[in-house]
Amino acid sequence: MKVLKIENSQGHYLTEEDGYETVDKIDKVILLRLVNLALEDDFEIDEYDEEELKNQAHQIIYKSISAKLNDLHQKRNQFRDESERLYLDEYEKYKA
């Protein structure tokens, strides 16, 4: 699923309704949703391209968000393992 894309010289993010909105409208709730989507296997974004993004604000926002989401997506298995290990002791204690 394509979470970030470049179209019509603007950066866009995937909305909850499976539409797209420009990246200059992102807020913290949307960012959290994008982070959760980055942890999934079918995550996809358009690569940052300064030539395609004409709006300077979109360039800054898209470049920053895409880099961080890509990094998280590449490390998703490590993140999941660490998260599971973090709560394993507590889980085992209450399981018994």
ROSE-4610 file (N, C-alpha, C; in Angstrom, 1 decimal, always signed):
// ROSE-4610
residu = [M/M/M/K/K/K/V/V/V/L/L/L/K/K/K/I/I/I/E/E/E/N/N/N/S/S/S/Q/Q/Q/G/G/G/H/H/H/Y/Y/Y/L/L/L/T/T/T/E/E/E/E/E/E/D/D/D/G/G/G/Y/Y/Y/E/E/E/T/T/T/V/V/V/D/D/D/K/K/K/I/I/I/D/D/D/K/K/K/V/V/V/I/I/I/L/L/L/L/L/L/R/R/R/L/L/L/V/V/V/N/N/N/L/L/L/A/A/A/L/L/L/E/E/E/D/D/D/D/D/D/F/F/F/E/E/E/I/I/I/D/D/D/E/E/E/Y/Y/Y/D/D/D/E/E/E/E/E/E/E/E/E/L/L/L/K/K/K/N/N/N/Q/Q/Q/A/A/A/H/H/H/Q/Q/Q/I/I/I/I/I/I/Y/Y/Y/K/K/K/S/S/S/I/I/I/S/S/S/A/A/A/K/K/K/L/L/L/N/N/N/D/D/D/L/L/L/H/H/H/Q/Q/Q/K/K/K/R/R/R/N/N/N/Q/Q/Q/F/F/F/R/R/R/D/D/D/E/E/E/S/S/S/E/E/E/R/R/R/L/L/L/Y/Y/Y/L/L/L/D/D/D/E/E/E/Y/Y/Y/E/E/E/K/K/K/Y/Y/Y/K/K/K/A/A/A]
num = [1/1/1/2/2/2/3/3/3/4/4/4/5/5/5/6/6/6/7/7/7/8/8/8/9/9/9/10/10/10/11/11/11/12/12/12/13/13/13/14/14/14/15/15/15/16/16/16/17/17/17/18/18/18/19/19/19/20/20/20/21/21/21/22/22/22/23/23/23/24/24/24/25/25/25/26/26/26/27/27/27/28/28/28/29/29/29/30/30/30/31/31/31/32/32/32/33/33/33/34/34/34/35/35/35/36/36/36/37/37/37/38/38/38/39/39/39/40/40/40/41/41/41/42/42/42/43/43/43/44/44/44/45/45/45/46/46/46/47/47/47/48/48/48/49/49/49/50/50/50/51/51/51/52/52/52/53/53/53/54/54/54/55/55/55/56/56/56/57/57/57/58/58/58/59/59/59/60/60/60/61/61/61/62/62/62/63/63/63/64/64/64/65/65/65/66/66/66/67/67/67/68/68/68/69/69/69/70/70/70/71/71/71/72/72/72/73/73/73/74/74/74/75/75/75/76/76/76/77/77/77/78/78/78/79/79/79/80/80/80/81/81/81/82/82/82/83/83/83/84/84/84/85/85/85/86/86/86/87/87/87/88/88/88/89/89/89/90/90/90/91/91/91/92/92/92/93/93/93/94/94/94/95/95/95/96/96/96]
x = [+0.8/+0.0/+0.9/+0.6/+1.4/+1.0/+1.8/+1.5/+1.8/+3.0/+3.4/+3.6/+3.1/+3.4/+3.6/+4.2/+4.4/+3.6/+2.7/+1.8/+1.5/+1.4/+1.2/+2.1/+3.4/+4.4/+4.2/+3.4/+3.1/+3.3/+3.6/+3.7/+2.3/+1.9/+0.6/+0.8/-0.1/-0.1/-1.5/-1.5/-2.7/-3.6/-4.9/-5.8/-6.5/-7.2/-7.9/-9.0/-9.5/-10.5/-9.9/-8.6/-7.9/-7.8/-7.9/-7.7/-6.3/-6.0/-4.7/-4.9/-4.1/-4.1/-2.7/-2.5/-1.2/-0.5/+0.8/+1.6/+1.7/+1.3/+1.4/+0.2/-0.7/-1.8/-1.7/-0.5/-0.2/-0.2/-0.8/-0.8/-0.2/-0.2/+0.4/-0.4/-1.7/-2.5/-2.2/-2.1/-1.8/-0.4/+0.6/+1.9/+2.0/+1.2/+1.2/+0.6/-0.4/-1.0/+0.0/+0.8/+1.8/+2.9/+3.3/+4.3/+3.8/+2.5/+2.0/+1.9/+1.6/+1.6/+3.0/+4.0/+5.4/+5.9/+5.2/+5.6/+5.0/+4.1/+3.5/+4.4/+4.2/+5.0/+4.7/+3.5/+3.1/+3.2/+4.1/+4.3/+5.1/+4.7/+5.4/+5.3/+6.4/+6.3/+7.1/+6.8/+7.5/+8.8/+9.9/+11.2/+11.2/+11.9/+12.0/+12.7/+12.1/+12.7/+12.5/+13.6/+13.5/+13.0/+13.3/+12.9/+11.4/+10.8/+9.3/+8.5/+9.0/+8.3/+8.7/+7.8/+8.1/+8.0/+7.0/+6.8/+7.8/+8.5/+9.6/+9.2/+8.0/+7.5/+7.2/+6.7/+6.4/+7.8/+8.8/+10.1/+10.6/+10.6/+11.1/+10.3/+9.0/+8.1/+8.3/+8.2/+8.2/+9.6/+10.6/+12.0/+12.2/+11.8/+11.9/+11.1/+9.8/+8.9/+9.3/+9.6/+9.9/+11.1/+12.1/+13.4/+13.1/+12.4/+12.1/+11.2/+10.2/+9.3/+10.1/+10.9/+11.7/+12.6/+13.3/+14.2/+13.4/+12.3/+11.5/+11.0/+10.6/+10.1/+11.2/+12.4/+13.6/+13.9/+13.7/+14.0/+12.8/+11.7/+10.4/+10.5/+11.3/+11.4/+12.2/+13.2/+14.0/+13.2/+12.4/+11.5/+10.5/+9.9/+8.9/+9.5/+10.7/+11.4/+11.7/+12.2/+12.5/+11.3/+10.2/+8.9/+8.4/+8.5/+8.0/+8.8/+10.2/+11.1/+10.8/+10.5/+10.3/+9.2/+8.2/+7.0/+7.0/+7.9/+7.9/+7.9/+8.8/+8.9/+7.6/+7.0/+5.7/+4.6/+4.6/+3.7/+3.8/+5.0/+5.3/+4.9/+5.1/+4.8/+3.3/+2.5/+1.0/+0.4/+1.1/+0.6/+0.6/+1.6/+1.7/+0.8]
y = [-1.2/+0.0/+1.2/+2.2/+3.4/+4.4/+4.7/+5.6/+7.0/+7.2/+8.6/+8.5/+9.6/+9.6/+11.0/+11.2/+12.5/+12.5/+13.5/+13.6/+15.1/+15.5/+16.9/+17.9/+17.5/+18.3/+18.6/+17.7/+17.8/+16.5/+16.5/+15.3/+15.1/+13.8/+13.4/+12.2/+12.1/+11.0/+10.3/+9.0/+8.2/+8.5/+8.9/+9.2/+7.9/+8.0/+6.9/+6.3/+7.2/+6.9/+6.3/+6.0/+5.5/+6.5/+7.8/+8.8/+9.4/+10.5/+11.2/+12.7/+13.2/+14.6/+15.1/+16.4/+17.0/+17.0/+16.8/+16.6/+17.8/+19.0/+20.1/+20.1/+19.1/+19.0/+17.9/+17.4/+16.3/+16.8/+16.1/+16.4/+15.2/+15.3/+14.2/+12.9/+13.0/+11.8/+11.0/+11.8/+11.2/+10.6/+11.3/+10.8/+9.4/+9.3/+8.1/+7.0/+7.3/+6.3/+5.8/+6.8/+6.5/+5.6/+5.9/+5.1/+3.6/+3.5/+2.1/+1.4/+2.2/+1.6/+1.2/+1.9/+1.6/+0.3/-0.2/-1.4/-2.6/-2.4/-3.5/-3.8/-5.1/-5.6/-4.9/-4.5/-4.0/-2.5/-1.9/-0.5/-0.1/+1.1/+1.6/+3.1/+3.7/+5.2/+5.5/+6.7/+7.2/+7.7/+7.5/+8.0/+9.5/+10.2/+11.6/+12.1/+13.1/+13.6/+15.1/+15.9/+17.3/+17.9/+17.3/+17.9/+17.7/+16.7/+16.5/+17.3/+17.6/+18.4/+19.8/+20.6/+22.0/+22.9/+22.6/+23.4/+23.1/+24.2/+24.0/+23.4/+23.8/+23.2/+21.8/+21.3/+19.9/+19.2/+19.8/+19.2/+18.8/+19.8/+19.7/+18.6/+18.7/+17.8/+16.4/+16.2/+14.9/+14.2/+15.0/+14.4/+13.9/+14.7/+14.3/+13.1/+13.1/+12.0/+10.8/+10.9/+9.7/+9.0/+9.8/+9.2/+8.4/+9.0/+8.4/+7.1/+7.2/+6.1/+4.9/+5.3/+4.2/+3.5/+4.3/+3.7/+2.8/+3.2/+2.4/+1.1/+1.3/+0.1/-0.9/-0.5/-1.4/-2.1/-1.4/-2.0/-2.6/-2.8/-3.2/-4.5/-5.5/-6.8/-6.6/-5.8/-5.5/-4.8/-3.8/-3.1/-4.0/-4.9/-5.8/-6.7/-7.2/-8.1/-7.4/-6.2/-5.5/-5.1/-4.8/-4.5/-5.7/-6.9/-8.1/-8.5/-8.4/-8.7/-7.8/-6.5/-5.5/-6.0/-6.6/-6.9/-8.4/-9.2/-10.7/-11.0/-10.4/-10.7/-10.5/-9.4/-9.0/-10.0/-10.3/-11.3/-12.6/-13.1/-14.4/-14.4/-13.3/-13.2/-13.3/-12.6/-12.7/-13.9/-14.6/-15.8/-16.9/-16.9/-18.0/-17.8]
z = [+0.0/+0.0/+0.0/-0.9/-1.0/+0.0/+1.0/+2.1/+1.7/+1.1/+0.6/-0.9/-1.6/-3.0/-3.5/-4.6/-5.2/-6.5/-6.6/-7.7/-7.9/-9.2/-9.5/-8.8/-8.7/-8.1/-6.6/-6.0/-4.5/-3.8/-2.5/-1.7/-1.1/-1.1/-0.5/+0.4/+1.4/+2.3/+2.2/+2.6/+2.5/+3.7/+3.4/+4.5/+5.0/+6.1/+6.6/+5.7/+4.8/+3.8/+2.5/+2.6/+1.4/+0.2/+0.6/-0.4/-0.1/-0.7/-0.5/-0.2/+0.7/+1.1/+1.0/+0.8/+0.7/+2.1/+2.0/+3.2/+4.2/+3.7/+4.5/+5.5/+5.4/+6.3/+7.4/+7.4/+8.4/+9.8/+10.7/+12.1/+12.9/+14.2/+15.0/+15.0/+14.8/+14.7/+13.4/+12.4/+11.1/+11.1/+11.7/+11.8/+12.5/+13.6/+14.4/+13.5/+12.7/+11.8/+10.8/+10.2/+9.2/+9.8/+11.1/+11.7/+11.9/+12.3/+12.4/+11.0/+10.0/+8.6/+8.2/+8.6/+8.3/+8.9/+9.9/+10.6/+9.9/+8.9/+8.1/+6.9/+6.4/+5.3/+4.0/+3.7/+2.4/+2.3/+3.1/+3.2/+1.9/+1.3/+0.1/+0.0/-0.4/-0.6/-1.9/-2.5/-3.6/-3.0/-3.7/-3.3/-3.4/-2.5/-2.5/-3.7/-4.4/-5.6/-5.6/-5.4/-5.3/-6.6/-7.7/-9.0/-9.2/-8.7/-8.8/-7.9/-6.7/-5.7/-5.9/-6.4/-6.7/-5.5/-4.6/-3.4/-2.3/-1.9/-0.9/+0.4/+0.9/+2.1/+2.0/+0.8/+0.6/+0.5/-0.1/-0.1/+1.3/+2.1/+3.5/+4.3/+4.2/+5.0/+4.4/+3.1/+2.5/+2.7/+2.5/+2.7/+4.1/+5.1/+6.5/+6.9/+6.5/+6.9/+6.1/+4.8/+4.1/+4.6/+4.9/+5.4/+6.7/+7.6/+8.9/+8.8/+8.0/+7.8/+7.1/+6.1/+5.4/+6.4/+7.2/+8.2/+9.2/+9.6/+10.5/+9.8/+8.6/+7.8/+7.6/+7.4/+7.2/+8.5/+9.6/+10.9/+11.7/+10.9/+11.6/+12.3/+11.8/+12.5/+13.8/+13.8/+15.0/+16.0/+15.5/+16.4/+17.1/+16.3/+16.8/+17.9/+17.6/+18.5/+19.8/+19.8/+21.0/+21.8/+21.1/+21.8/+22.5/+21.8/+22.4/+23.6/+23.5/+24.6/+25.8/+25.5/+26.6/+27.5/+27.0/+27.8/+28.1/+27.7/+27.9/+29.3/+30.1/+31.5/+32.3/+32.0/+32.6/+32.2/+30.9/+30.4/+31.1/+31.2/+31.8/+33.3/+34.0/+35.4/+35.6/+34.7/+34.9/+34.3/+33.4/+32.8/+33.8/+34.7/+35.7/+36.8]
